[in-house]
Amino acid sequence: MTERATLEELVRLQGERVRGLKQQKASAEQIEEEVSKLLKLKAQLGPDESKQKFVLKTPKGTRDYSPRQMAVREKVFDVIIRCFKRHGAEVIDTPVFELKETLTGKYGEDSKLIYDLKDQGGELLSLRYDLTVPFARYLAMNKLTNIKRYHIAKDFDIAGQFDPMIPDAECLKIMCEILSSLQIGDFLVKVNDRRILDGMFAICGVPDSKFRTICSSVDKLDKVSWDEVKNEMVGEKGLAPKVADRIGDYIQQHGGVSLVEQLLQDPKLSQNKQALEGLRDLKLLFEYLTLFGIDDKISFDLSLARGLDYYTGVIYEAVLLQTPAQAGEEPLGVGSVAAGGRYDGLVGMFDPKGRKVPCVGLSIGVERIFSIVEQRLEALEEKVRTTETQVLVASAQKKLLEERLKLVSELWDAGIKAELIYKKNPKLLNQLQYCEEAGIPLVAIIGEQELKDGVIKLRSVASREEVDVRREDLVEEIKRRTSQSLCIC
């Protein structure tokens, strides 16, 4: 007998003893003493884990996706992937976890968000926090110095030694193309440069040791007020109030190329080598963005900091804009949907010889975009197709299952996306109703007369129009009618 079984038997016997004493009307003190013993035995026994109720749920931080949600995701991914491919990108993949030391020290204050796994075969592992650090590790491991890649329809990167700002401008062009194609609303892409930030911190009197932590505070200015940012820098991070005020004078400015030119004439900022390099590159970047026709979507914003430690140059972030409540007001940013920047030193951190591979890239905030698209579809009460079936093979009379099976097989073999109802003798009305519910555009109807005439009756579900099509021409007719591409919604 197991230890638990022994305890369970003792609990049972003690319970019977208590019940017996109560029946015998024993003294209250005696009953209380035996009840106390029973409670101690039950506490020692504890709950039976094998009999505990099993809770059906997904792990924290995860979710299931319904067919409707997956249909939206696939269409969003399709828009993104087609854009990446249009710009000549190859696709790679990396593991969902990395050696812990690969990720450590690359994200600044965000490092606390890295999720560690248990020891696996003597190796300390962590779930990857983004796709950029694994990409840098991939380049270093494979000794690659030049590649244009995309990763799981989320990240796009250009690695290699090229003339300044040309790859950076293309990344911003890609970001604008994707957000425009998804039609999720007006957006603005904020740009800045880490060299400008570092130069600004230096002339304002920020100690070198506080550059990154102050950078993290500045990056919150799009979410909280300047007073709150200042209080964090002074109260929590020990920055002198006068230094914070000098920073505030700069980071509350935003504009276009005119602001870049203005800062190039700034008596203090223009004397800092790092800041000057960053400003000159931004001026060149705006020239290319104008040629790409997207300069009206770009704003030079000195508050943009992007707290990740690995950025070395241009940084950018796309935000959706909220329509102004009153005429004359500026649009408000309501959330980041894409971001990226230049990280020229990251690959060298992994290369045994420290060889640097200049890189610039962008990341699309697909989860936020999915939520926005889903909310829009729900608000408009639009129906989302969850399958791509082009035609349902139906029958008009009974005893035509064999003919339906033959025809649907012919269509499958020809590459047509087809279905049939899994009943021997389904009613035609039920078959047509299924098409309407599932959004299937065509019905290929087999009847006794059609079999004699060598034709198939092809019905448009939307218009209810029917035409007889020769069986040998059916595949081409279906392809012709369903050749139009599906839209995002």
DRENPADREN-206295 format. One line per 3 residues: number of its first residue (from 1); for each residue x, y, z of N, C-alpha, C. Coordinates in steps of 0.05 Angstrom, whole numbers. Each point is the difference from the previous one (the first is absolute). Layout:
<sites>
NUM = X,Y,Z,X,Y,Z,X,Y,Z | ...
</sites>
This chain:
<sites>
1 = 17,-24,0,-17,24,0,18,25,0 | -7,20,-17,15,24,-1,-4,17,25 | 18,19,3,-2,18,23,-26,15,0
4 = -9,9,-24,-25,15,-2,-24,-18,7 | 1,-25,-10,-22,-18,6,-2,-6,29 | 23,-2,14,0,-4,29,-13,24,14
7 = 8,24,-8,-12,24,12,-30,2,-5 | -8,-7,-24,-29,0,-6,-15,-19,17 | 12,-24,6,-13,-20,17,-2,11,29
10 = 21,13,9,0,12,27,-22,21,3 | -2,17,-21,-21,21,0,-28,-13,1 | -3,-21,-16,-26,-14,0,-7,-11,28
13 = 20,-14,12,-5,-12,26,-5,22,22 | 15,22,-2,-4,21,20,-27,13,-4 | -9,2,-25,-26,11,-5,-22,-17,11
16 = 3,-26,-2,-19,-19,11,0,2,31 | 24,4,12,2,3,29,-16,24,10 | 3,23,-15,-14,24,8,-30,-4,-2
19 = -9,-12,-22,-28,-5,-4,-11,-18,22 | 16,-21,8,-8,-19,21,-3,15,27 | 19,18,6,-1,15,26,-25,17,1
22 = -7,12,-24,-23,18,0,-26,-17,4 | -1,-24,-12,-23,-17,4,-3,-9,29 | 24,-4,13,0,-9,28,-4,24,19
25 = -2,24,-12,-4,24,16,22,3,21 | 25,-3,-11,24,3,18,2,29,8 | 18,6,18,3,27,10,11,18,-23
28 = -7,26,3,9,20,-21,30,1,-1 | 14,-2,23,29,1,0,12,-23,-16 | -11,-24,4,10,-24,-13,-4,2,-30
31 = -24,9,-8,-6,2,-29,18,21,-13 | 4,23,14,17,21,-10,29,-10,-4 | 9,-15,19,28,-11,-2,3,-18,-24
34 = -20,-18,-5,1,-18,-23,-3,15,-27 | -17,20,0,-3,17,-24,26,14,-7 | 14,9,21,26,13,-4,20,-19,-13
37 = -1,-25,9,18,-20,-12,-7,-5,-29 | -27,0,-6,-9,-5,-27,10,23,-19 | -3,24,10,9,24,-16,30,-1,-6
40 = 15,-8,20,29,-2,-4,7,-21,-20 | -14,-23,0,5,-21,-20,-8,10,-28 | -22,14,-2,-8,11,-26,20,20,-11
43 = 10,17,18,21,20,-8,25,-14,-9 | 7,-22,14,24,-15,-8,-4,-14,-27 | -25,-8,-5,-6,-14,-25,1,19,-23
46 = -10,25,3,0,20,-22,-19,-8,-22 | -2,17,-21,-18,-5,-22,10,-22,-18 | -18,-15,-12,8,-21,-18,3,12,-28
49 = 25,5,-8,5,13,-26,-11,-15,-24 | -2,-26,3,-10,-16,-22,-30,4,-4 | -14,10,21,-29,5,-1,-7,29,-4
52 = 21,18,-1,-6,28,-3,-12,6,-28 | -17,20,-1,-14,7,-25,20,11,-20 | -1,-11,-24,19,9,-21,-12,25,-13
55 = 16,22,0,-9,25,-11,9,2,-29 | -19,4,-18,6,3,-29,6,29,-5 | 25,7,-6,8,27,-6,27,0,-15
58 = 6,22,-13,26,2,-13,20,12,21 | 26,-5,-3,19,11,19,-1,31,-1 | 9,12,22,1,29,1,17,11,-23
61 = -10,22,-11,14,13,-22,-4,-13,-27 | -18,-20,-2,-5,-13,-25,-30,1,-6 | -9,-6,-24,-28,0,-7,-4,-19,-23
64 = -25,-9,-3,-9,-15,-24,-10,20,-21 | 1,-8,-25,-11,17,-22,-21,-16,-14 | -24,12,-2,-22,-12,-14,4,0,-30
67 = -16,-16,-15,3,1,-29,-3,29,-12 | -19,15,11,-3,28,-9,25,16,6 | 11,-3,24,25,15,6,23,-8,-17
70 = 2,-26,-5,22,-10,-17,-3,9,-29 | -25,3,-9,-4,10,-27,10,29,-3 | -5,16,21,10,27,1,30,1,1
73 = 12,-17,17,29,-1,3,13,-8,-27 | -11,-19,-14,12,-9,-25,0,22,-21 | -22,15,0,-1,22,-20,19,22,7
76 = 3,6,26,19,21,8,28,-10,-7 | 6,-25,7,27,-11,-6,5,1,-30 | -21,-6,-16,4,0,-29,8,28,-11
79 = -13,21,11,7,27,-8,29,6,7 | 8,-8,24,27,6,10,21,-15,-16 | -5,-26,-4,20,-17,-14,3,9,-29
82 = -23,7,-13,2,9,-28,17,25,-2 | -2,17,19,16,25,1,30,-7,3 | 6,-17,19,28,-8,5,12,-13,-25
85 = -16,-17,-13,11,-14,-24,3,20,-23 | -18,20,-1,2,20,-21,26,16,2 | 11,1,24,25,14,5,24,-18,0
88 = -4,-25,-10,23,-18,-4,10,-14,24 | -17,-5,20,10,-13,25,-2,-30,-2 | 20,-13,13,-1,-29,4,-12,-5,28
91 = -9,-25,4,-11,-6,26,18,-19,15 | 3,5,27,14,-18,17,-17,-6,25 | 8,-19,16,-13,-5,25,21,-7,21
94 = -5,6,25,18,-7,22,-16,-12,23 | 13,-15,18,-15,-13,22,-15,20,17 | -22,-9,14,-15,17,17,15,6,26
97 = 21,-16,6,16,6,23,30,1,-8 | 15,14,16,29,4,-4,15,-7,25 | 26,-3,-2,17,-1,24,-5,26,16
100 = -2,-3,26,-6,24,16,21,22,-4 | 25,-9,-3,22,20,-3,-2,15,-26 | -13,-12,-20,-4,14,-26,-18,24,4
103 = -20,-2,17,-19,22,3,8,20,22 | 16,-10,19,7,17,24,15,25,-9 | -8,23,11,15,25,-4,-5,13,-27
106 = -21,-7,-14,-5,12,-26,-24,19,0 | -16,-1,21,-26,15,-1,-2,22,21 | 21,6,15,-2,21,19,-20,-7,22
109 = -17,19,7,-19,-4,22,-22,-21,-7 | -3,-6,-26,-19,-20,-8,9,-29,6 | 26,-3,8,11,-26,5,-16,-15,21
112 = -13,15,18,-16,-13,21,-24,-15,-11 | -7,5,-25,-23,-13,-13,7,-26,-13 | 26,-7,-1,8,-25,-12,-9,-23,17
115 = -12,-21,-12,-11,-23,14,20,-22,-1 | 11,-8,23,19,-22,2,-13,-27,1 | 12,-20,-13,-9,-27,1,17,-16,20
118 = -9,-23,7,16,-17,18,24,-11,-16 | 20,-8,15,24,-12,-12,-8,-23,-19 | 10,2,-25,-6,-20,-20,26,-14,-9
121 = 5,-24,10,24,-14,-8,25,14,6 | 1,15,22,24,14,8,2,28,-11 | -20,9,-15,1,27,-12,-22,18,13
124 = 7,24,7,-20,19,10,-12,15,-23 | -27,-2,-3,-14,10,-23,-20,22,8 | -7,17,-19,-21,20,4,-16,2,-26
127 = -26,6,3,-16,6,-24,10,25,-13 | 1,0,-26,10,25,-13,-19,23,5 | 11,23,4,-16,24,7,-8,15,-25
130 = 16,-1,-21,-7,12,-26,13,-17,-21 | 0,9,-25,12,-16,-22,26,13,-10 | 8,22,12,24,14,-9,26,-12,11
133 = 0,-5,26,24,-13,12,5,-28,-11 | -21,-17,-3,5,-26,-13,10,3,-29 | -9,21,-14,10,5,-27,30,7,0
136 = 8,17,19,28,7,2,17,-24,7 | -10,-17,18,14,-25,6,2,-18,-25 | -21,-1,-15,-1,-16,-25,22,10,-20
139 = 2,26,-3,20,11,-18,28,-7,9 | 5,3,26,27,-5,10,7,-30,-2 | -19,-17,6,5,-29,-2,6,-9,-28
142 = -14,12,-20,2,-9,-27,19,18,-17 | 14,18,15,20,18,-13,-12,15,-24 | -25,9,3,-13,15,-21,5,30,3
145 = 5,14,-21,5,29,2,-19,15,-18 | -18,-14,-14,-18,14,-19,-25,-17,-4 | -23,10,9,-25,-15,-5,-23,20,4
148 = -22,-5,-14,-25,14,4,-20,-21,7 | -11,0,24,-16,-22,9,-26,9,13 | -20,-18,0,-23,5,17,-4,-25,17
151 = -14,3,22,-2,-22,20,-29,-2,10 | -13,-22,-7,-27,-6,10,-19,23,-4 | 3,14,-23,-19,22,-7,-1,23,21
154 = 21,2,17,0,21,20,23,19,-3 | 24,-11,-5,24,15,-1,12,1,-28 | 12,23,-7,14,3,-25,27,14,7
157 = 22,-11,-11,26,12,6,17,0,-25 | 18,20,-1,20,2,-22,27,0,14 | 17,-19,-5,26,-2,12,21,4,-22
160 = 20,16,5,22,4,-19,10,28,0 | 23,4,-12,13,26,-2,-9,15,-25 | -17,20,4,-11,15,-23,4,30,5
163 = -6,16,-20,1,29,3,-21,9,20 | 6,22,14,-18,8,22,-29,6,-8 | -18,-9,17,-28,6,-1,-17,-12,-22
166 = 13,-14,-19,-16,-12,-21,-16,-24,11 | 12,-19,14,-16,-22,11,-20,10,21 | 8,21,16,-17,11,20,-26,11,-12
169 = 4,15,-23,-23,11,-13,-19,-22,-11 | 12,-22,-10,-17,-21,-11,-16,-13,23 | 12,-3,23,-15,-11,23,-24,17,7
172 = 4,26,-1,-23,18,6,-21,-1,-22 | 10,-3,-25,-19,-3,-22,-17,-26,3 | 13,-22,8,-14,-25,4,-21,3,22
175 = 8,13,22,-18,4,22,-25,15,-9 | 4,21,-16,-23,16,-10,-17,-16,-19 | 13,-16,-18,-15,-16,-19,-19,-20,15
178 = 11,-13,20,-15,-20,15,-24,12,14 | 5,22,15,-21,13,15,-21,12,-18 | 8,10,-23,-20,10,-19,-17,-22,-12
181 = 13,-23,-7,-14,-22,-12,-20,-13,20 | 7,0,25,-18,-12,20,-25,17,6 | 2,26,-7,-23,18,3,-12,0,28
184 = 18,3,20,-8,0,28,-3,28,11 | 3,21,-17,-3,27,9,24,17,-6 | -2,26,4,22,19,-4,22,-7,20
187 = 25,4,-10,23,-6,18,22,20,-5 | 18,1,19,23,18,-1,25,-16,8 | 22,4,-14,25,-14,8,19,20,12
190 = 6,-3,26,18,17,14,29,-10,-5 | 19,18,-5,28,-8,-4,17,17,18 | 22,-12,8,21,14,16,26,-15,-5
193 = 20,7,15,26,-14,-3,13,-2,28 | 9,-24,7,12,-3,26,25,17,4 | 13,7,-22,24,17,3,-9,29,7
196 = -23,8,-10,-10,27,7,-7,0,30 | -13,-22,9,-8,-2,28,25,0,18 | 20,-16,-7,24,-1,17,14,27,0
199 = 1,13,-23,12,27,-1,-15,20,16 | -27,-2,-1,-17,18,16,4,-5,30 | 1,-25,8,5,-7,28,27,12,9
202 = 20,-2,-17,27,9,7,0,30,4 | -12,16,-18,2,29,3,-19,10,22 | -20,-17,7,-18,8,22,12,-7,27
205 = 22,-16,1,13,-6,25,-8,-27,13 | -11,-18,-16,-6,-27,10,25,-16,2 | 6,-12,24,24,-17,2,-1,-24,-20
208 = 23,-8,-10,0,-22,-19,-14,-25,11 | 4,-5,26,-12,-24,12,-30,0,0 | -12,23,-4,-29,2,1,-13,3,-27
211 = 16,-1,-22,-11,4,-26,-24,-18,-6 | 4,-26,4,-20,-20,-8,-25,1,18 | 4,4,26,-23,1,18,-17,25,-5
214 = 14,23,-6,-15,25,-6,-14,-3,-27 | 13,-14,-19,-11,-6,-26,-27,-15,4 | 0,-18,18,-25,-16,5,-22,18,11
217 = 7,20,16,-20,18,11,-11,18,-22 | 18,11,-17,-9,17,-22,-19,-15,-18 | 4,-25,-4,-17,-16,-18,-29,-2,9
220 = -5,8,25,-28,-2,11,-16,26,-6 | 13,20,-13,-14,25,-3,-25,-1,-17 | -1,-21,-17,-24,-2,-17,-24,-12,16
223 = 6,-10,24,-22,-13,16,-7,17,25 | 20,14,11,-6,16,24,10,29,-5 | -7,18,19,7,28,-3,30,5,5
226 = 9,24,-8,28,7,5,6,1,30 | -19,10,15,5,1,29,5,-27,12 | -15,-20,-9,4,-28,10,27,-11,-8
229 = 8,6,-25,26,-9,-10,22,14,16 | -3,26,5,20,14,16,2,-11,28 | -23,-5,12,0,-11,28,15,-26,1
232 = -4,-17,-21,14,-26,0,30,4,-2 | 9,18,-18,28,5,-5,14,11,25 | -15,19,13,12,13,24,-4,-17,25
235 = -25,-8,5,-7,-13,25,10,-29,2 | -2,-15,-22,7,-28,0,28,-5,-9 | 10,16,-19,26,-6,-13,22,20,7
238 = -7,19,18,21,17,11,11,21,-18 | -14,9,-21,10,20,-18,-5,28,12 | 18,18,-4,-3,27,10,-23,14,-14
241 = -17,14,15,-24,14,-13,7,18,-23 | 22,15,2,9,18,-22,6,-16,-25 | 13,-23,4,7,-17,-23,-26,-11,-13
244 = -19,-8,16,-26,-9,-10,-14,21,-16 | 1,25,10,-13,22,-14,12,5,-27 | 27,-2,-1,14,4,-26,-9,-22,-20
247 = -3,-25,10,-9,-21,-17,-28,5,-10 | -17,10,18,-28,6,-7,-2,21,-22 | 18,19,-1,-1,21,-21,4,-13,-27
250 = 15,-21,-2,5,-13,-25,-21,-21,-7 | -6,-18,18,-17,-23,-7,-29,6,-5 | -8,25,6,-28,7,-5,-4,12,-28
253 = 22,-1,-16,-1,10,-27,-5,-22,-20 | -16,5,-21,-3,-19,-22,-8,16,-25 | 6,-12,-23,-5,13,-26,11,-16,-23
256 = 7,14,-21,11,-13,-24,29,7,-4 | 8,1,-25,28,5,-7,8,28,10 | -19,19,2,6,27,9,11,-1,29
259 = -10,-18,16,10,-3,28,28,-11,0 | 6,-18,-19,27,-11,-2,19,23,-7 | -8,16,-19,18,23,-8,3,20,23
262 = -21,4,15,1,18,23,20,-9,21 | -1,-27,5,18,-11,20,29,-1,-10 | 3,-2,-26,28,2,-11,12,27,6
265 = -16,20,5,10,27,7,0,5,30 | -9,-20,15,-1,3,29,29,4,10 | 6,22,15,28,5,8,13,-21,17
268 = -17,-15,16,12,-21,17,-1,-27,-14 | -24,-8,-10,-3,-26,-11,18,-5,-25 | 3,21,-16,16,-2,-24,30,-4,6
271 = 8,6,25,28,-3,7,6,-29,11 | -21,-16,3,4,-27,9,3,-18,-25 | 22,-15,-1,6,-16,-24,-21,-21,-6
274 = -9,-14,21,-20,-21,-4,-26,12,-10 | -9,21,13,-26,13,-8,2,11,-28 | 23,11,-7,3,12,-27,-2,-22,-21
277 = 13,-23,5,-2,-23,-19,-29,-9,-3 | -14,-2,22,-27,-9,-1,-18,19,-15 | 4,26,4,-17,20,-13,6,1,-30
280 = 25,-3,-8,7,0,-28,-13,-25,-14 | 1,-23,14,-12,-24,-12,-30,3,-2 | -13,13,20,-29,4,-1,-7,18,-23
283 = 16,21,-5,-6,18,-23,1,-16,-26 | 20,-17,-3,3,-17,-24,-24,-19,-1 | -8,-11,22,-23,-19,1,-25,14,-10
286 = -5,24,8,-24,15,-9,1,4,-30 | 24,4,-11,2,3,-29,-10,-25,-14 | 8,-24,10,-8,-25,-12,-30,-5,4
289 = -10,7,24,-28,-4,6,-18,17,-18 | 10,23,-7,-15,17,-19,-1,-13,-27 | 22,-12,-9,1,-14,-26,-18,-24,0
292 = -3,-13,24,-18,-23,2,-29,8,4 | -5,26,3,-27,10,2,-14,-4,27 | 16,-3,21,-12,-6,26,8,21,21
295 = 13,22,-8,9,19,20,-22,13,16 | -25,0,-12,-23,11,15,-9,-18,22 | 10,-25,1,-7,-19,21,20,-1,22
298 = 22,16,-3,23,-2,19,2,25,17 | 5,-4,26,4,23,18,26,-5,16 | 18,20,-1,24,0,17,-8,7,28
301 = 2,-19,18,-10,3,27,22,-6,20 | 9,21,14,23,-2,18,-6,-16,26 | -26,-6,4,-7,-16,24,2,-30,-5
304 = 2,-8,-26,1,-28,-6,27,-11,8 | 0,-19,18,26,-10,11,4,-30,-5 | -21,-16,-2,3,-29,-4,20,-12,20
307 = -9,-8,24,17,-7,22,19,-23,-4 | -3,-16,-21,17,-23,-4,29,8,-3 | 18,-14,13,28,9,1,15,-3,-27
310 = -10,-18,-18,16,-6,-23,-1,21,-23 | -19,19,2,-2,20,-22,24,19,0 | 10,6,-23,24,17,-3,-4,25,-17
313 = -21,1,-16,-4,23,-18,-29,7,-2 | -10,1,-25,-28,8,-5,-19,-19,14 | -20,11,13,-22,-16,13,-26,11,-10
316 = -21,-17,-1,-26,9,-9,-22,-17,12 | -24,12,0,-23,-13,12,-25,11,-13 | -18,-18,-10,-25,8,-12,-22,-1,20
319 = -16,22,1,-23,0,18,-26,7,-16 | -22,-12,8,-26,6,-12,-9,27,12 | -14,15,-17,-9,27,8,-30,0,5
322 = -7,13,21,-28,3,7,-10,26,-12 | -24,0,-12,-11,23,-12,-4,22,20 | 8,25,-6,-3,22,20,-29,5,8
325 = -4,6,25,-27,5,10,-11,26,-11 | 17,20,-4,-8,25,-10,18,9,-23 | -10,17,-18,16,10,-22,23,16,11
328 = 23,-3,-12,24,14,8,18,-15,20 | -11,-21,12,16,-16,19,17,-19,-16 | 23,-8,12,18,-19,-13,-11,-28,5
331 = 4,-19,-19,-7,-28,5,15,-12,23 | -12,-17,15,13,-12,24,9,-28,-7 | 25,-8,9,9,-27,-4,-14,-19,19
334 = -11,-22,-10,-15,-18,17,14,-28,3 | 24,-2,-9,13,-26,5,20,-7,-22 | 22,-12,8,21,-8,-19,-8,-26,-15
337 = 3,0,-26,-7,-24,-16,24,-10,-15 | 23,14,0,24,-9,-13,23,16,11 | 24,-11,-1,24,15,10,25,-13,-11
340 = 22,13,4,26,-11,-8,22,20,2 | 22,-6,-13,23,18,0,26,-14,-8 | 22,15,3,26,-10,-8,15,-11,24
343 = 13,-23,-4,15,-13,22,26,-12,-11 | 19,18,-3,25,-8,-13,19,-16,17 | -4,0,26,19,-14,18,-8,-27,10
346 = -25,-8,-6,-11,-24,13,14,-26,-10 | 4,-2,-27,12,-25,-10,28,-3,11 | 15,22,2,28,-2,10,1,-10,28
349 = -21,2,16,-1,-10,27,1,-31,0 | -8,-12,-22,0,-29,-1,24,-11,-16 | 12,16,-17,22,-9,-17,25,-3,16
352 = 13,-24,-1,25,-4,16,21,21,-5 | 1,11,-24,20,20,-7,-11,29,2 | -25,2,9,-12,26,3,-6,15,-26
355 = -2,-15,-22,-5,13,-26,-29,11,0 | -2,25,-8,-26,13,0,-14,-4,-27 | -26,-5,1,-17,-1,-23,-22,21,3
358 = 1,22,-15,-21,21,3,-27,-12,-6 | -20,6,16,-27,-10,-4,-21,22,6 | -22,-2,-15,-23,17,6,-25,-16,-6
361 = -21,4,16,-23,-16,-4,-25,12,12 | -22,-15,-2,-25,9,10,-16,-24,10 | -18,5,18,-18,-21,11,-28,10,-1
364 = -18,-17,-10,-28,6,-2,-15,-10,25 | -15,17,13,-15,-8,24,-25,-16,-8 | 4,-25,-8,-23,-15,-12,-22,-4,20
367 = 6,-6,25,-22,-6,19,-18,25,3 | 11,23,2,-16,25,3,-16,4,-26 | 13,-5,-23,-14,4,-25,-24,-20,-3
370 = 4,-25,9,-21,-20,-1,-24,11,17 | 6,10,24,-22,10,17,-15,23,-13 | 15,18,-13,-13,23,-13,-18,-9,-23
373 = 10,-19,-16,-15,-10,-23,-25,-15,10 | 3,-16,21,-23,-15,11,-21,19,11 | 8,21,14,-18,19,11,-15,15,-22
376 = 14,7,-22,-12,14,-22,-21,-18,-13 | 6,-25,-4,-19,-18,-13,-25,-5,17 | 5,-1,26,-23,-4,19,-18,25,0
379 = 13,24,-1,-16,25,0,-16,2,-25 | 11,-9,-23,-14,2,-25,-18,-24,-5 | 1,-19,19,-15,-25,-2,4,-14,-27
382 = 26,0,-8,7,-13,-25,6,-29,4 | -9,-16,-19,4,-29,2,28,-7,-10 | 14,-17,13,27,-8,-8,-1,-29,-8
385 = 9,-6,-24,1,-28,-10,23,-14,15 | -6,-24,10,20,-15,14,12,-23,-17 | -11,-4,-24,11,-20,-19,4,14,-27
388 = 14,-14,-17,4,11,-27,-14,-17,-21 | -20,-16,8,-14,-17,-18,-12,16,-23 | 5,-9,-25,-10,14,-23,-27,-10,-10
391 = -5,-26,5,-24,-12,-11,-9,-24,17 | -26,-2,4,-12,-23,13,-12,-19,-21 | 8,-25,1,-12,-19,-19,-26,-11,13
394 = -23,6,-13,-26,-7,10,-15,-18,-19 | -22,-11,10,-17,-17,-17,-29,10,3 | -15,-3,-22,-28,9,0,-19,-22,7
397 = 8,-25,-4,-17,-23,6,15,-20,18 | -14,-21,9,12,-21,16,17,-18,-16 | 16,-17,14,16,-21,-12,21,10,-20
400 = 12,23,6,20,11,-17,27,5,15 | 3,-15,23,24,3,15,25,-7,-16 | -1,-23,-15,23,-8,-15,8,21,-20
403 = -20,13,-13,7,20,-20,12,25,13 | -10,7,25,11,22,14,29,-5,8 | 6,-25,9,27,-7,7,19,1,-24
406 = -10,-10,-23,17,1,-24,7,29,-8 | -21,17,1,4,28,-9,18,15,20 | -4,-3,26,16,14,19,29,-9,-2
409 = 5,-25,-6,27,-10,-3,13,12,-25 | -15,3,-22,10,13,-24,9,28,6 | -17,14,15,6,28,7,25,2,18
412 = 1,-17,20,24,0,17,26,-5,-16 | -1,-20,-18,23,-6,-16,8,23,-19 | -19,17,-7,5,23,-17,8,25,16
415 = 3,-3,27,8,22,17,-22,19,9 | -25,-9,-5,-23,16,9,-6,-6,29 | -6,21,16,-7,-4,28,-30,-6,1
418 = -7,-25,6,-27,-9,-2,-8,-16,25 | -27,0,5,-11,-15,23,-25,-15,-10 | -9,-19,17,-26,-12,-4,-12,-6,28
421 = -26,-2,2,-14,-7,25,3,-30,5 | 7,-7,25,5,-28,7,-26,-15,6 | -19,1,-19,-24,-16,2,-5,-13,-27
424 = -13,-24,1,-5,-13,-26,-21,15,-16 | -20,10,13,-22,13,-15,-8,26,13 | 18,20,-1,-7,25,13,-21,15,-17
427 = -16,17,14,-19,16,-14,14,24,-14 | -8,7,-24,13,21,-15,-1,26,16 | -23,6,13,-2,25,15,20,1,22
430 = 5,-22,14,20,-1,22,28,5,-11 | 5,-10,-24,27,4,-12,4,29,-8 | -21,13,-10,2,28,-8,2,18,25
433 = -14,-7,22,2,15,24,28,-2,12 | 13,-23,-2,27,-4,10,19,19,-15 | -4,3,-26,18,18,-16,-3,29,9
436 = -25,8,6,-4,27,9,13,5,27 | -3,-19,18,12,3,27,30,0,-1 | 12,-16,-17,29,-3,-1,13,20,-20
439 = -17,14,-15,11,19,-19,12,-12,-25 | -9,-25,-7,10,-13,-24,-14,13,-24 | 15,9,-20,-13,16,-21,-14,-16,-22
442 = 7,-25,-4,-11,-16,-22,-10,-27,9 | -21,-10,-14,-10,-27,4,0,-15,-26 | 13,-23,-1,-1,-17,-24,-21,-22,5
445 = -23,2,-14,-23,-17,6,-2,-22,-21 | 0,-25,10,-3,-24,-16,-29,-9,1 | -12,-5,-23,-27,-11,-1,-1,-22,-21
448 = -21,-15,0,-3,-23,-19,1,11,-29 | -14,22,-5,-1,10,-27,27,11,-8 | 14,13,19,26,11,-6,20,-22,-7
451 = -2,-23,14,18,-23,-6,-5,-10,-29 | -26,-1,-8,-6,-9,-27,11,19,-21 | -1,27,7,8,20,-20,30,6,1
454 = 14,-12,20,29,5,2,7,27,10 | -17,12,16,5,27,10,-3,1,31 | 10,22,11,-3,5,29,-14,27,3
457 = -19,2,17,-14,26,4,17,15,21 | 10,23,-9,17,17,18,-17,23,10 | -2,2,26,-18,21,12,17,20,16
460 = -5,26,-5,12,21,16,-17,3,25 | 12,-3,23,-15,2,25,-11,28,5 | 16,20,-7,-8,28,5,-23,9,-18
463 = 2,-6,-26,-20,10,-19,-22,-21,-5 | 5,-25,7,-18,-23,-5,-4,-6,-29 | 18,11,-17,-1,-7,-28,12,-27,-5
466 = -11,-15,-19,10,-27,-7,6,-2,-30 | 22,-14,-6,6,-5,-28,9,-29,-2 | -5,-12,-23,10,-27,-5,28,2,-13
469 = 19,-15,12,28,1,-9,7,-29,-7 | 13,-3,-24,9,-27,-8,20,-10,21 | -2,-25,7,17,-11,22,29,5,-5
472 = 9,-2,-25,29,3,-6,9,30,3 | -20,18,0,7,29,2,-4,10,29 | -9,-17,18,-8,9,27,23,12,15
475 = 24,-13,-1,23,10,16,7,28,-9 | 2,5,-26,8,26,-10,-21,21,7 | -26,-7,-1,-21,19,7,1,7,29
478 = 5,-19,18,2,6,28,25,18,6 | 22,-6,-13,24,16,4,-5,29,-10 | -14,3,-22,-5,26,-11,-17,17,19
481 = -20,-13,11,-19,14,18,12,6,27 | 19,-14,9,12,4,27,28,11,-1 | 8,12,-22,27,10,-3,5,25,15
484 = -21,15,8,5,25,14,11,-5,27 | 20,16,8,13,-5,26,-18,10,23 | 3,-13,23,-16,8,24,12,25,12
487 = -17,17,11,9,24,14,5,-8,30 | 12,19,14,7,-5,29,-25,-5,16 | -23,11,-7,-24,-4,16,-21,-17,-14
</sites>
